[in-house]
Amino acid sequence: MDEVQEAIKKQVDSHPVILFMKGTPQFPQCGFSMKASQALAGCEAEFAYVNVLEDERIRQGIKDFGNWPTIPQLYIGGELVGGCDIILEMYESGDLEQMVKSAVAQQSDDA
């Protein structure tokens, strides 16, 4: 595994909820990233994020890491959940909030 993949794995493993996105939750750089971060914010739980626009290697590397072609990408509990459409569907059904809160609680229990 090369250093970019190792860096991504470390980020995914060290945060219960992490969103790889274009921009930041405060200043998203694409509509899909904006919608995804808003859905996570609506779950009222903290989440980490990586602005893939800051590093081209991460921007391409995350696509390879999860074998998922688009950004944003959401990882919960170390597992790829999916992109914007899946995130929004899960938010609307209530599943996203349940998964996020469970992952955050699990990390608190492990600490």
MODELLER restraints for C-alpha pairs under 7 A, 6 or more apart:
rsr = mdl.restraints
at = mdl.atoms
rsr.add(forms.Gaussian(group=physical.xy_distance, feature=features.Distance(at['CA:4:A'], at['CA:57:A']), mean=6.75, stdev=0.5))
rsr.add(forms.Gaussian(group=physical.xy_distance, feature=features.Distance(at['CA:4:A'], at['CA:58:A']), mean=6.54, stdev=0.5))
rsr.add(forms.Gaussian(group=physical.xy_distance, feature=features.Distance(at['CA:4:A'], at['CA:61:A']), mean=6.46, stdev=0.5))
rsr.add(forms.Gaussian(group=physical.xy_distance, feature=features.Distance(at['CA:5:A'], at['CA:61:A']), mean=6.37, stdev=0.5))
rsr.add(forms.Gaussian(group=physical.xy_distance, feature=features.Distance(at['CA:5:A'], at['CA:65:A']), mean=6.47, stdev=0.5))
rsr.add(forms.Gaussian(group=physical.xy_distance, feature=features.Distance(at['CA:8:A'], at['CA:62:A']), mean=6.97, stdev=0.5))
rsr.add(forms.Gaussian(group=physical.xy_distance, feature=features.Distance(at['CA:12:A'], at['CA:18:A']), mean=6.57, stdev=0.5))
rsr.add(forms.Gaussian(group=physical.xy_distance, feature=features.Distance(at['CA:12:A'], at['CA:75:A']), mean=6.69, stdev=0.5))
rsr.add(forms.Gaussian(group=physical.xy_distance, feature=features.Distance(at['CA:12:A'], at['CA:78:A']), mean=5.42, stdev=0.5))
rsr.add(forms.Gaussian(group=physical.xy_distance, feature=features.Distance(at['CA:13:A'], at['CA:78:A']), mean=5.38, stdev=0.5))
rsr.add(forms.Gaussian(group=physical.xy_distance, feature=features.Distance(at['CA:15:A'], at['CA:48:A']), mean=6.63, stdev=0.5))
rsr.add(forms.Gaussian(group=physical.xy_distance, feature=features.Distance(at['CA:16:A'], at['CA:76:A']), mean=5.55, stdev=0.5))
rsr.add(forms.Gaussian(group=physical.xy_distance, feature=features.Distance(at['CA:16:A'], at['CA:77:A']), mean=4.82, stdev=0.5))
rsr.add(forms.Gaussian(group=physical.xy_distance, feature=features.Distance(at['CA:16:A'], at['CA:78:A']), mean=6.82, stdev=0.5))
rsr.add(forms.Gaussian(group=physical.xy_distance, feature=features.Distance(at['CA:16:A'], at['CA:103:A']), mean=5.40, stdev=0.5))
rsr.add(forms.Gaussian(group=physical.xy_distance, feature=features.Distance(at['CA:16:A'], at['CA:104:A']), mean=5.71, stdev=0.5))
rsr.add(forms.Gaussian(group=physical.xy_distance, feature=features.Distance(at['CA:16:A'], at['CA:107:A']), mean=6.50, stdev=0.5))
rsr.add(forms.Gaussian(group=physical.xy_distance, feature=features.Distance(at['CA:17:A'], at['CA:47:A']), mean=5.07, stdev=0.5))
rsr.add(forms.Gaussian(group=physical.xy_distance, feature=features.Distance(at['CA:17:A'], at['CA:48:A']), mean=6.13, stdev=0.5))
rsr.add(forms.Gaussian(group=physical.xy_distance, feature=features.Distance(at['CA:17:A'], at['CA:75:A']), mean=5.83, stdev=0.5))
rsr.add(forms.Gaussian(group=physical.xy_distance, feature=features.Distance(at['CA:17:A'], at['CA:76:A']), mean=4.59, stdev=0.5))
rsr.add(forms.Gaussian(group=physical.xy_distance, feature=features.Distance(at['CA:17:A'], at['CA:77:A']), mean=6.49, stdev=0.5))
rsr.add(forms.Gaussian(group=physical.xy_distance, feature=features.Distance(at['CA:17:A'], at['CA:100:A']), mean=6.59, stdev=0.5))
rsr.add(forms.Gaussian(group=physical.xy_distance, feature=features.Distance(at['CA:18:A'], at['CA:47:A']), mean=5.66, stdev=0.5))
rsr.add(forms.Gaussian(group=physical.xy_distance, feature=features.Distance(at['CA:18:A'], at['CA:48:A']), mean=4.51, stdev=0.5))
rsr.add(forms.Gaussian(group=physical.xy_distance, feature=features.Distance(at['CA:18:A'], at['CA:49:A']), mean=5.15, stdev=0.5))
rsr.add(forms.Gaussian(group=physical.xy_distance, feature=features.Distance(at['CA:18:A'], at['CA:74:A']), mean=5.98, stdev=0.5))
rsr.add(forms.Gaussian(group=physical.xy_distance, feature=features.Distance(at['CA:18:A'], at['CA:75:A']), mean=5.37, stdev=0.5))
rsr.add(forms.Gaussian(group=physical.xy_distance, feature=features.Distance(at['CA:18:A'], at['CA:76:A']), mean=6.64, stdev=0.5))
rsr.add(forms.Gaussian(group=physical.xy_distance, feature=features.Distance(at['CA:19:A'], at['CA:48:A']), mean=6.30, stdev=0.5))
rsr.add(forms.Gaussian(group=physical.xy_distance, feature=features.Distance(at['CA:19:A'], at['CA:49:A']), mean=4.55, stdev=0.5))
rsr.add(forms.Gaussian(group=physical.xy_distance, feature=features.Distance(at['CA:19:A'], at['CA:50:A']), mean=6.35, stdev=0.5))
rsr.add(forms.Gaussian(group=physical.xy_distance, feature=features.Distance(at['CA:19:A'], at['CA:72:A']), mean=6.77, stdev=0.5))
rsr.add(forms.Gaussian(group=physical.xy_distance, feature=features.Distance(at['CA:19:A'], at['CA:73:A']), mean=5.77, stdev=0.5))
rsr.add(forms.Gaussian(group=physical.xy_distance, feature=features.Distance(at['CA:19:A'], at['CA:74:A']), mean=4.55, stdev=0.5))
rsr.add(forms.Gaussian(group=physical.xy_distance, feature=features.Distance(at['CA:19:A'], at['CA:75:A']), mean=6.38, stdev=0.5))
rsr.add(forms.Gaussian(group=physical.xy_distance, feature=features.Distance(at['CA:20:A'], at['CA:49:A']), mean=5.64, stdev=0.5))
rsr.add(forms.Gaussian(group=physical.xy_distance, feature=features.Distance(at['CA:20:A'], at['CA:50:A']), mean=4.80, stdev=0.5))
rsr.add(forms.Gaussian(group=physical.xy_distance, feature=features.Distance(at['CA:20:A'], at['CA:51:A']), mean=6.30, stdev=0.5))
rsr.add(forms.Gaussian(group=physical.xy_distance, feature=features.Distance(at['CA:20:A'], at['CA:52:A']), mean=6.43, stdev=0.5))
rsr.add(forms.Gaussian(group=physical.xy_distance, feature=features.Distance(at['CA:20:A'], at['CA:71:A']), mean=6.83, stdev=0.5))
rsr.add(forms.Gaussian(group=physical.xy_distance, feature=features.Distance(at['CA:20:A'], at['CA:72:A']), mean=5.38, stdev=0.5))
rsr.add(forms.Gaussian(group=physical.xy_distance, feature=features.Distance(at['CA:20:A'], at['CA:73:A']), mean=5.15, stdev=0.5))
rsr.add(forms.Gaussian(group=physical.xy_distance, feature=features.Distance(at['CA:20:A'], at['CA:74:A']), mean=6.39, stdev=0.5))
rsr.add(forms.Gaussian(group=physical.xy_distance, feature=features.Distance(at['CA:21:A'], at['CA:33:A']), mean=5.41, stdev=0.5))
rsr.add(forms.Gaussian(group=physical.xy_distance, feature=features.Distance(at['CA:21:A'], at['CA:49:A']), mean=6.94, stdev=0.5))
rsr.add(forms.Gaussian(group=physical.xy_distance, feature=features.Distance(at['CA:21:A'], at['CA:50:A']), mean=6.11, stdev=0.5))
rsr.add(forms.Gaussian(group=physical.xy_distance, feature=features.Distance(at['CA:21:A'], at['CA:51:A']), mean=5.32, stdev=0.5))
rsr.add(forms.Gaussian(group=physical.xy_distance, feature=features.Distance(at['CA:21:A'], at['CA:52:A']), mean=5.90, stdev=0.5))
rsr.add(forms.Gaussian(group=physical.xy_distance, feature=features.Distance(at['CA:21:A'], at['CA:71:A']), mean=5.91, stdev=0.5))
rsr.add(forms.Gaussian(group=physical.xy_distance, feature=features.Distance(at['CA:21:A'], at['CA:72:A']), mean=4.44, stdev=0.5))
rsr.add(forms.Gaussian(group=physical.xy_distance, feature=features.Distance(at['CA:21:A'], at['CA:73:A']), mean=6.73, stdev=0.5))
rsr.add(forms.Gaussian(group=physical.xy_distance, feature=features.Distance(at['CA:22:A'], at['CA:28:A']), mean=6.09, stdev=0.5))
rsr.add(forms.Gaussian(group=physical.xy_distance, feature=features.Distance(at['CA:22:A'], at['CA:29:A']), mean=5.19, stdev=0.5))
rsr.add(forms.Gaussian(group=physical.xy_distance, feature=features.Distance(at['CA:22:A'], at['CA:30:A']), mean=6.22, stdev=0.5))
rsr.add(forms.Gaussian(group=physical.xy_distance, feature=features.Distance(at['CA:22:A'], at['CA:33:A']), mean=5.94, stdev=0.5))
rsr.add(forms.Gaussian(group=physical.xy_distance, feature=features.Distance(at['CA:22:A'], at['CA:51:A']), mean=5.31, stdev=0.5))
rsr.add(forms.Gaussian(group=physical.xy_distance, feature=features.Distance(at['CA:22:A'], at['CA:52:A']), mean=5.57, stdev=0.5))
rsr.add(forms.Gaussian(group=physical.xy_distance, feature=features.Distance(at['CA:22:A'], at['CA:53:A']), mean=5.75, stdev=0.5))
rsr.add(forms.Gaussian(group=physical.xy_distance, feature=features.Distance(at['CA:22:A'], at['CA:72:A']), mean=6.91, stdev=0.5))
rsr.add(forms.Gaussian(group=physical.xy_distance, feature=features.Distance(at['CA:23:A'], at['CA:29:A']), mean=4.68, stdev=0.5))
rsr.add(forms.Gaussian(group=physical.xy_distance, feature=features.Distance(at['CA:23:A'], at['CA:51:A']), mean=4.97, stdev=0.5))
rsr.add(forms.Gaussian(group=physical.xy_distance, feature=features.Distance(at['CA:23:A'], at['CA:53:A']), mean=6.58, stdev=0.5))
rsr.add(forms.Gaussian(group=physical.xy_distance, feature=features.Distance(at['CA:24:A'], at['CA:51:A']), mean=6.00, stdev=0.5))
rsr.add(forms.Gaussian(group=physical.xy_distance, feature=features.Distance(at['CA:25:A'], at['CA:34:A']), mean=6.75, stdev=0.5))
rsr.add(forms.Gaussian(group=physical.xy_distance, feature=features.Distance(at['CA:25:A'], at['CA:37:A']), mean=5.58, stdev=0.5))
rsr.add(forms.Gaussian(group=physical.xy_distance, feature=features.Distance(at['CA:28:A'], at['CA:34:A']), mean=5.21, stdev=0.5))
rsr.add(forms.Gaussian(group=physical.xy_distance, feature=features.Distance(at['CA:32:A'], at['CA:72:A']), mean=6.82, stdev=0.5))
rsr.add(forms.Gaussian(group=physical.xy_distance, feature=features.Distance(at['CA:32:A'], at['CA:84:A']), mean=5.78, stdev=0.5))
rsr.add(forms.Gaussian(group=physical.xy_distance, feature=features.Distance(at['CA:33:A'], at['CA:72:A']), mean=5.48, stdev=0.5))
rsr.add(forms.Gaussian(group=physical.xy_distance, feature=features.Distance(at['CA:36:A'], at['CA:84:A']), mean=5.46, stdev=0.5))
rsr.add(forms.Gaussian(group=physical.xy_distance, feature=features.Distance(at['CA:36:A'], at['CA:87:A']), mean=6.29, stdev=0.5))
rsr.add(forms.Gaussian(group=physical.xy_distance, feature=features.Distance(at['CA:36:A'], at['CA:88:A']), mean=6.83, stdev=0.5))
rsr.add(forms.Gaussian(group=physical.xy_distance, feature=features.Distance(at['CA:39:A'], at['CA:88:A']), mean=6.57, stdev=0.5))
rsr.add(forms.Gaussian(group=physical.xy_distance, feature=features.Distance(at['CA:39:A'], at['CA:91:A']), mean=6.15, stdev=0.5))
rsr.add(forms.Gaussian(group=physical.xy_distance, feature=features.Distance(at['CA:43:A'], at['CA:97:A']), mean=4.83, stdev=0.5))
rsr.add(forms.Gaussian(group=physical.xy_distance, feature=features.Distance(at['CA:45:A'], at['CA:101:A']), mean=6.63, stdev=0.5))
rsr.add(forms.Gaussian(group=physical.xy_distance, feature=features.Distance(at['CA:52:A'], at['CA:58:A']), mean=5.83, stdev=0.5))
rsr.add(forms.Gaussian(group=physical.xy_distance, feature=features.Distance(at['CA:52:A'], at['CA:59:A']), mean=4.66, stdev=0.5))
rsr.add(forms.Gaussian(group=physical.xy_distance, feature=features.Distance(at['CA:53:A'], at['CA:59:A']), mean=6.56, stdev=0.5))
rsr.add(forms.Gaussian(group=physical.xy_distance, feature=features.Distance(at['CA:63:A'], at['CA:69:A']), mean=5.23, stdev=0.5))
rsr.add(forms.Gaussian(group=physical.xy_distance, feature=features.Distance(at['CA:63:A'], at['CA:70:A']), mean=6.70, stdev=0.5))
rsr.add(forms.Gaussian(group=physical.xy_distance, feature=features.Distance(at['CA:66:A'], at['CA:80:A']), mean=6.58, stdev=0.5))
rsr.add(forms.Gaussian(group=physical.xy_distance, feature=features.Distance(at['CA:70:A'], at['CA:83:A']), mean=6.94, stdev=0.5))
rsr.add(forms.Gaussian(group=physical.xy_distance, feature=features.Distance(at['CA:71:A'], at['CA:83:A']), mean=6.55, stdev=0.5))
rsr.add(forms.Gaussian(group=physical.xy_distance, feature=features.Distance(at['CA:72:A'], at['CA:83:A']), mean=5.45, stdev=0.5))
rsr.add(forms.Gaussian(group=physical.xy_distance, feature=features.Distance(at['CA:72:A'], at['CA:84:A']), mean=6.30, stdev=0.5))
rsr.add(forms.Gaussian(group=physical.xy_distance, feature=features.Distance(at['CA:73:A'], at['CA:82:A']), mean=5.55, stdev=0.5))
rsr.add(forms.Gaussian(group=physical.xy_distance, feature=features.Distance(at['CA:73:A'], at['CA:83:A']), mean=4.80, stdev=0.5))
rsr.add(forms.Gaussian(group=physical.xy_distance, feature=features.Distance(at['CA:74:A'], at['CA:80:A']), mean=5.98, stdev=0.5))
rsr.add(forms.Gaussian(group=physical.xy_distance, feature=features.Distance(at['CA:74:A'], at['CA:81:A']), mean=5.48, stdev=0.5))
rsr.add(forms.Gaussian(group=physical.xy_distance, feature=features.Distance(at['CA:74:A'], at['CA:82:A']), mean=5.67, stdev=0.5))
rsr.add(forms.Gaussian(group=physical.xy_distance, feature=features.Distance(at['CA:74:A'], at['CA:83:A']), mean=6.40, stdev=0.5))
rsr.add(forms.Gaussian(group=physical.xy_distance, feature=features.Distance(at['CA:75:A'], at['CA:81:A']), mean=5.52, stdev=0.5))
rsr.add(forms.Gaussian(group=physical.xy_distance, feature=features.Distance(at['CA:76:A'], at['CA:100:A']), mean=6.76, stdev=0.5))
rsr.add(forms.Gaussian(group=physical.xy_distance, feature=features.Distance(at['CA:76:A'], at['CA:103:A']), mean=6.62, stdev=0.5))
rsr.add(forms.Gaussian(group=physical.xy_distance, feature=features.Distance(at['CA:77:A'], at['CA:103:A']), mean=5.62, stdev=0.5))
rsr.add(forms.Gaussian(group=physical.xy_distance, feature=features.Distance(at['CA:90:A'], at['CA:96:A']), mean=4.86, stdev=0.5))
rsr.add(forms.Gaussian(group=physical.xy_distance, feature=features.Distance(at['CA:91:A'], at['CA:97:A']), mean=6.61, stdev=0.5))
